[in-house]
Amino acid sequence: MAGRNTVSIAETVELESLNSDVAALVQRSAILYTWRPTQAYLASSLQRAFSFRYKVLKRALDIVLSSLLLAVLLPFGLVIALLVALSSPGPVFYCEERIGRFRVPFRIIKFRSMYFSRPPAKVLDISMAQRNVRHASRYAKRGYDPRITPVGRVLRRLSLDELPQLWNVLMGDMSLVGPRPIVKAERILYGRYLPYYDLFCPGITGLWQVSGRSDVEYDRRVLLDREYASRWSCRLDFAILARTIPAVISMRGAY
């Protein structure tokens, strides 16, 4: 709750006019911490993240488009839900905590693609070696994972398991376009580039998704998030949305 209040405070004032009290509050919520990336990238990212276009126009587009897509895709979603329920015992949806804008956690929603287990199987896993050697890590899903159901395998290949995230977009936890949401353990892999992730809402699609998804090395994924943050515009979002459909059809990097 404190994180969400801080987000509201940070976005209702101009960045240049943050007084010391607000700046301190923002800092305690890990928005303004040690900034080390290239100043040109950082300045551009800050300007875009706190702009009227991002705060108002992008949010308005997310609400309109996610509402329309939810209404249009509802019958299709019901069919998928039925297939998931019939494929194996367990809930239809899979929910897990992700890190949102300004490090505010939220529950991401997906159609369940794995066999149900208690405790739930971790879809994403990071070894200690990956945490300690970021440049050598490849945070990729396995090409074949026995935990995935036959129906789930198809859903993943076509990215249909992510359709429920339209609800996350409508609720304001995510955006249609942005950095792919990460789990808490992944933050260390971003190193000094973590601020670029923190400044923007995570998205259902983004530069990583249209560039090869899990076939892309993690270091490259981090740089793509930096590129998105420093170049963000509504035009860029629409360009990524246009590239998403061919990327989904090609199934490149989808496991």
Backbone hydrogen bonds in HBPLUS format (Angstrom, degrees):
<---DONOR---> <-ACCEPTOR-->    atom                        ^
c    i                          cat <-CA-CA->   ^        H-A-AA   ^      H-
h    n   atom  resd res      DA  || num        DHA   H-A  angle D-A-AA Bond
n    s   type  num  typ     dist DA aas  dist angle  dist       angle   num
A0005-ASN N   A0001-MET O   2.98 MM   4  6.27 156.6  2.04 149.6 156.0     1
A0006-THR N   A0002-ALA O   2.96 MM   4  6.17 152.1  2.04 145.4 153.0     2
A0007-VAL N   A0003-GLY O   3.01 MM   4  6.32 150.8  2.10 145.6 153.4     3
A0008-SER N   A0004-ARG O   3.12 MM   4  6.43 158.0  2.17 147.5 152.2     4
A0009-ILE N   A0005-ASN O   3.01 MM   4  6.33 158.5  2.06 149.3 154.8     5
A0010-ALA N   A0006-THR O   2.86 MM   4  6.04 166.9  1.88 155.8 159.3     6
A0011-GLU N   A0007-VAL O   3.05 MM   4  6.17 145.0  2.18 146.2 155.0     7
A0012-THR N   A0009-ILE O   3.28 MM   3  5.39 153.9  2.36 102.3 109.8     8
A0017-SER N   A0014-GLU O   3.01 MM   3  5.34 140.9  2.16 106.6 117.8     9
A0018-LEU N   A0015-LEU O   3.46 MM   3  5.65 165.0  2.49 111.8 110.5    10
A0023-ALA N   A0019-ASN O   2.89 MM   4  6.03 165.8  1.91 159.1 164.0    11
A0024-ALA N   A0020-SER O   2.92 MM   4  6.02 151.6  2.00 140.7 147.9    12
A0025-LEU N   A0021-ASP O   3.03 MM   4  6.30 154.0  2.10 144.7 151.8    13
A0026-VAL N   A0022-VAL O   2.84 MM   4  6.09 161.6  1.88 156.3 161.3    14
A0027-GLN N   A0023-ALA O   2.87 MM   4  6.04 154.5  1.94 144.2 151.7    15
A0028-ARG N   A0024-ALA O   2.99 MM   4  6.25 151.2  2.08 144.6 151.6    16
A0029-SER N   A0025-LEU O   3.25 MM   4  6.57 132.6  2.49 137.8 149.6    17
A0029-SER N   A0026-VAL O   3.07 MM   3  5.19 135.1  2.28  98.4 111.0    18
A0031-ILE N   A0026-VAL O   3.16 MM   5  5.58 165.4  2.18 146.9 147.1    19
A0030-ALA N   A0027-GLN O   2.93 MM   3  5.04 155.7  1.99 110.9 113.4    20
A0042-LEU N   A0038-THR O   3.04 MM   4  6.26 164.4  2.06 155.2 160.3    21
A0043-ALA N   A0039-GLN O   2.79 MM   4  5.86 168.9  1.80 155.6 157.9    22
A0044-SER N   A0040-ALA O   3.22 MM   4  6.28 163.8  2.25 143.3 147.7    23
A0045-SER N   A0041-TYR O   2.94 MM   4  6.11 156.0  2.00 147.0 154.2    24
A0046-LEU N   A0042-LEU O   2.90 MM   4  6.10 165.4  1.92 158.2 161.0    25
A0047-GLN N   A0043-ALA O   3.08 MM   4  6.19 163.6  2.11 146.4 151.1    26
A0048-ARG N   A0044-SER O   3.08 MM   4  6.23 158.0  2.13 146.4 151.9    27
A0049-ALA N   A0045-SER O   2.86 MM   4  5.96 160.0  1.90 151.5 157.6    28
A0050-PHE N   A0046-LEU O   3.21 MM   4  6.26 149.1  2.31 147.7 152.9    29
A0051-SER N   A0048-ARG O   3.28 MM   3  5.06 166.5  2.30 102.5 105.1    30
A0055-LYS N   A0051-SER O   3.03 MM   4  6.24 173.4  2.03 156.0 158.0    31
A0056-VAL N   A0052-PHE O   2.86 MM   4  5.65 163.7  1.88 151.1 155.4    32
A0058-LYS N   A0053-ARG O   2.82 MM   5  6.17 154.8  1.88 165.6 174.2    33
A0060-ALA N   A0056-VAL O   2.89 MM   4  6.04 155.2  1.95 149.4 156.6    34
A0061-LEU N   A0057-LEU O   2.98 MM   4  6.24 158.5  2.03 151.6 157.1    35
A0062-ASP N   A0058-LYS O   2.92 MM   4  6.17 154.2  1.99 147.4 154.8    36
A0063-ILE N   A0059-ARG O   2.99 MM   4  6.25 157.6  2.04 149.7 154.8    37
A0064-VAL N   A0060-ALA O   3.03 MM   4  6.24 171.2  2.04 153.2 155.5    38
A0065-LEU N   A0061-LEU O   2.90 MM   4  5.89 168.9  1.91 152.9 156.0    39
A0066-SER N   A0062-ASP O   2.94 MM   4  5.73 157.6  1.99 140.0 147.4    40
A0067-SER N   A0063-ILE O   3.06 MM   4  5.97 153.9  2.13 139.7 147.0    41
A0068-LEU N   A0064-VAL O   3.06 MM   4  6.28 162.2  2.09 149.2 154.0    42
A0069-LEU N   A0065-LEU O   2.91 MM   4  6.07 164.8  1.94 150.3 154.9    43
A0070-LEU N   A0066-SER O   2.89 MM   4  5.96 156.8  1.95 144.2 150.7    44
A0071-ALA N   A0067-SER O   3.08 MM   4  6.27 157.8  2.13 146.3 151.8    45
A0072-VAL N   A0068-LEU O   2.91 MM   4  6.13 166.1  1.93 154.9 158.8    46
A0073-LEU N   A0069-LEU O   2.83 MM   4  5.74 162.0  1.87 148.9 154.3    47
A0077-GLY N   A0073-LEU O   2.78 MM   4  5.98 154.6  1.84 157.5 166.1    48
A0078-LEU N   A0074-LEU O   2.94 MM   4  6.22 148.6  2.04 152.2 160.3    49
A0079-VAL N   A0075-PRO O   3.18 MM   4  6.50 150.3  2.27 143.0 150.1    50
A0080-ILE N   A0076-PHE O   3.06 MM   4  6.39 159.9  2.10 149.1 154.4    51
A0081-ALA N   A0077-GLY O   2.86 MM   4  6.07 158.3  1.91 147.5 153.9    52
A0082-LEU N   A0078-LEU O   2.99 MM   4  6.20 151.9  2.07 142.2 149.2    53
A0083-LEU N   A0079-VAL O   2.99 MM   4  6.30 157.0  2.05 150.1 156.3    54
A0084-VAL N   A0080-ILE O   2.89 MM   4  6.16 158.9  1.94 154.9 160.6    55
A0085-ALA N   A0081-ALA O   2.98 MM   4  6.16 159.3  2.02 146.2 151.8    56
A0086-LEU N   A0082-LEU O   2.97 MM   4  6.16 148.9  2.06 145.7 154.0    57
A0087-SER N   A0083-LEU O   2.91 MM   4  5.93 132.4  2.14 140.8 153.1    58
A0112-ARG N   A0092-VAL O   2.79 MM  20  5.61 178.2  1.79 146.0 146.7    59
A0094-TYR N   A0110-LYS O   2.68 MM  16  5.14 163.1  1.71 148.5 153.4    60
A0110-LYS N   A0094-TYR O   2.93 MM  16  5.14 143.5  2.07 144.0 155.0    61
A0096-GLU N   A0108-ILE O   3.25 MM  12  5.51 147.5  2.36 138.0 147.4    62
A0108-ILE N   A0096-GLU O   2.88 MM  12  5.51 158.5  1.93 159.6 153.1    63
A0098-ARG N   A0106-PHE O   2.82 MM   8  5.54 159.1  1.87 163.2 170.0    64
A0106-PHE N   A0098-ARG O   3.00 MM   8  5.54 153.1  2.08 148.5 154.7    65
A0099-ILE N   A0182-ILE O   2.85 MM  83  5.75 159.7  1.89 170.0 176.1    66
A0100-GLY N   A0104-VAL O   2.80 MM   4  4.96 144.6  1.92 123.5 134.4    67
A0103-ARG N   A0100-GLY O   3.10 MM   3  5.24 131.1  2.35 138.3 130.2    68
A0104-VAL N   A0101-ARG O   3.20 MM   3  5.84 164.7  2.22 117.4 121.5    69
A0102-PHE N   A0198-ASP O   2.73 MM  96  4.75 165.2  1.75 137.9 143.0    70
A0111-PHE N   A0161-ASP O   2.88 MM  50  4.65 159.5  1.92 132.7 139.2    71
A0149-THR N   A0113-SER O   2.96 MM  36  5.94 155.7  2.02 138.9 146.7    72
A0115-TYR N   A0147-ARG O   2.81 MM  32  5.75 156.8  1.86 167.4 175.3    73
A0130-GLN N   A0127-SER O   3.07 MM   3  5.18 118.8  2.46  96.3 110.8    74
A0131-ARG N   A0127-SER O   3.06 MM   4  6.45 150.9  2.15 146.4 154.9    75
A0132-ASN N   A0128-MET O   2.94 MM   4  6.15 154.2  2.01 150.7 156.8    76
A0133-VAL N   A0129-ALA O   2.91 MM   4  5.91 141.8  2.06 145.1 154.5    77
A0136-ALA N   A0133-VAL O   3.19 MM   3  5.53 140.3  2.35 104.6 115.2    78
A0137-SER N   A0134-ARG O   3.17 MM   3  5.19 155.0  2.23 101.9 109.6    79
A0140-ALA N   A0138-ARG O   2.88 MM   2  5.60 129.1  2.14 108.9  93.3    80
A0148-ILE N   A0145-ASP O   3.05 MM   3  5.80 167.6  2.06 125.4 129.1    81
A0153-ARG N   A0149-THR O   2.83 MM   4  6.08 143.8  1.96 151.8 161.2    82
A0155-LEU N   A0151-VAL O   3.01 MM   4  6.32 163.2  2.04 152.7 157.9    83
A0156-ARG N   A0152-GLY O   2.89 MM   4  6.03 156.4  1.94 148.4 154.1    84
A0157-ARG N   A0153-ARG O   3.05 MM   4  6.21 159.7  2.10 143.2 148.8    85
A0158-LEU N   A0154-VAL O   3.12 MM   4  6.32 149.2  2.22 149.0 156.2    86
A0159-SER N   A0155-LEU O   2.83 MM   4  5.69  99.5  2.49 131.7 150.6    87
A0160-LEU N   A0155-LEU O   2.74 MM   5  4.76 133.4  1.96 146.1 148.9    88
A0159-SER N   A0156-ARG O   3.05 MM   3  4.68 156.2  2.10  97.1 104.5    89
A0162-GLU N   A0159-SER O   3.39 MM   3  5.83 163.0  2.42 106.6 111.6    90
A0163-LEU N   A0160-LEU O   3.26 MM   3  5.55 172.7  2.27 112.5 114.5    91
A0165-GLN N   A0162-GLU O   2.99 MM   3  5.58 155.7  2.05 118.2 126.0    92
A0166-LEU N   A0163-LEU O   3.03 MM   3  5.96 170.1  2.04 129.0 131.0    93
A0167-TRP N   A0164-PRO O   2.97 MM   3  5.76 155.6  2.03 119.4 125.0    94
A0168-ASN N   A0165-GLN O   2.97 MM   3  4.84 115.2  2.41  91.1 107.1    95
A0169-VAL N   A0165-GLN O   2.99 MM   4  6.39 147.2  2.10 145.6 154.6    96
A0170-LEU N   A0166-LEU O   2.97 MM   4  6.24 159.2  2.01 143.8 148.9    97
A0171-MET N   A0167-TRP O   2.95 MM   4  6.15 151.2  2.03 148.6 156.0    98
A0173-ASP N   A0168-ASN O   2.99 MM   5  5.31 133.1  2.22 163.0 161.1    99
A0174-MET N   A0168-ASN O   3.29 MM   6  5.51 151.2  2.37 115.7 113.8   100
A0172-GLY N   A0169-VAL O   3.04 MM   3  5.14 148.7  2.14 101.8 111.6   101
A0175-SER N   A0202-PRO O   2.78 MM  27  6.03 148.6  1.88 150.1 158.3   102
A0204-ILE N   A0175-SER O   3.07 MM  29  6.65 136.6  2.26 148.9 160.4   103
A0205-THR N   A0176-LEU O   3.05 MM  29  6.27 157.4  2.10 145.9 152.8   104
A0178-GLY N   A0205-THR O   2.94 MM  27  6.38 150.0  2.03 153.4 162.9   105
A0203-GLY N   A0179-PRO O   2.74 MM  24  5.48 150.0  1.83 130.5 140.3   106
A0186-GLU N   A0183-VAL O   3.00 MM   3  5.56 150.2  2.09 114.7 123.4   107
A0187-ARG N   A0184-LYS O   3.22 MM   3  5.78 161.2  2.26 115.0 120.2   108
A0189-LEU N   A0186-GLU O   2.89 MM   3  5.33 138.1  2.07 111.2 123.3   109
A0190-TYR N   A0187-ARG O   3.05 MM   3  5.45 149.0  2.15 107.8 116.8   110
A0191-GLY N   A0188-ILE O   3.30 MM   3  5.45 143.5  2.45  99.0 108.5   111
A0193-TYR N   A0190-TYR O   2.95 MM   3  5.32 153.0  2.02 140.5 138.2   112
A0194-LEU N   A0191-GLY O   3.36 MM   3  5.92 163.9  2.38 119.0 119.4   113
A0196-TYR N   A0193-TYR O   3.16 MM   3  5.85 142.0  2.31 118.0 126.2   114
A0197-TYR N   A0194-LEU O   2.93 MM   3  5.32 130.3  2.18 110.2 123.4   115
A0198-ASP N   A0194-LEU O   3.04 MM   4  6.35 162.1  2.07 155.9 161.5   116
A0199-LEU N   A0195-PRO O   3.14 MM   4  6.20 144.6  2.27 148.5 154.2   117
A0200-PHE N   A0197-TYR O   3.38 MM   3  5.96 155.8  2.44 115.7 121.1   118
A0210-VAL N   A0206-GLY O   3.21 MM   4  6.53 159.3  2.26 155.4 160.5   119
A0211-SER N   A0208-TRP O   3.18 MM   3  5.11 155.3  2.24 100.7 108.0   120
A0213-ARG N   A0208-TRP O   3.04 MM   5  5.44 154.4  2.10 155.7 150.1   121
A0215-ASP N   A0212-GLY O   3.00 MM   3  5.30 164.8  2.02 135.3 133.9   122
A0216-VAL N   A0213-ARG O   2.92 MM   3  5.68 167.1  1.94 127.7 131.5   123
A0214-SER N   A0253-GLY O   3.20 MM  39  4.60 144.0  2.34 125.0 121.4   124
A0220-ARG N   A0217-GLU O   3.02 MM   3  5.30 119.9  2.40 102.6 117.3   125
A0221-ARG N   A0217-GLU O   3.00 MM   4  6.37 148.8  2.10 148.4 158.2   126
A0221-ARG N   A0218-TYR O   3.03 MM   3  4.86 114.2  2.48  91.3 107.8   127
A0222-VAL N   A0218-TYR O   2.97 MM   4  6.32 155.7  2.03 155.5 160.6   128
A0223-LEU N   A0219-ASP O   3.16 MM   4  6.46 155.8  2.22 143.7 149.7   129
A0224-LEU N   A0220-ARG O   2.91 MM   4  6.18 145.1  2.04 145.5 155.6   130
A0225-ASP N   A0221-ARG O   3.05 MM   4  6.40 147.9  2.15 146.2 154.4   131
A0226-ARG N   A0222-VAL O   3.07 MM   4  6.44 150.4  2.16 143.4 151.7   132
A0227-GLU N   A0223-LEU O   2.87 MM   4  6.12 154.1  1.93 144.5 151.9   133
A0228-TYR N   A0224-LEU O   2.89 MM   4  6.13 157.7  1.94 146.6 152.4   134
A0229-ALA N   A0225-ASP O   2.98 MM   4  6.15 163.8  2.00 147.8 152.0   135
A0230-SER N   A0226-ARG O   3.03 MM   4  6.19 160.2  2.07 150.7 155.3   136
A0231-ARG N   A0227-GLU O   3.01 MM   4  6.01 131.1  2.26 141.5 153.4   137
A0232-TRP N   A0228-TYR O   2.89 MM   4  5.45 111.4  2.37 147.1 157.7   138
A0237-ASP N   A0233-SER O   3.09 MM   4  6.45 157.1  2.14 149.0 154.9   139
A0238-PHE N   A0234-CYS O   3.00 MM   4  6.29 160.7  2.03 152.1 156.3   140
A0239-ALA N   A0235-ARG O   2.95 MM   4  6.18 151.5  2.03 145.9 154.3   141
A0240-ILE N   A0236-LEU O   2.93 MM   4  6.20 154.5  1.99 151.1 157.5   142
A0241-LEU N   A0237-ASP O   2.92 MM   4  6.19 159.6  1.96 150.3 156.2   143
A0242-ALA N   A0238-PHE O   2.95 MM   4  6.14 152.3  2.03 143.7 150.8   144
A0243-ARG N   A0239-ALA O   3.08 MM   4  6.33 140.3  2.24 138.3 148.8   145
A0243-ARG N   A0240-ILE O   3.10 MM   3  5.04 122.9  2.44  93.5 108.2   146
A0244-THR N   A0240-ILE O   2.97 MM   4  6.10 120.1  2.34 140.9 156.8   147
A0244-THR N   A0241-LEU O   3.21 MM   3  5.06 143.8  2.35  93.8 104.3   148
A0247-ALA N   A0243-ARG O   3.20 MM   4  6.27 151.8  2.29 140.3 148.7   149
A0248-VAL N   A0244-THR O   2.83 MM   4  6.09 152.6  1.90 156.9 164.1   150
A0249-ILE N   A0245-ILE O   2.97 MM   4  6.20 163.5  2.00 156.2 160.7   151
A0250-SER N   A0246-PRO O   2.95 MM   4  6.07 154.3  2.01 145.2 151.9   152
A0251-MET N   A0247-ALA O   3.21 MM   4  6.32 133.0  2.45 133.6 144.7   153
A0251-MET N   A0248-VAL O   3.15 MM   3  5.11 132.0  2.39  95.0 107.9   154
A0254-ALA N   A0251-MET O   3.32 MM   3  5.34 166.7  2.34 120.0 118.2   155
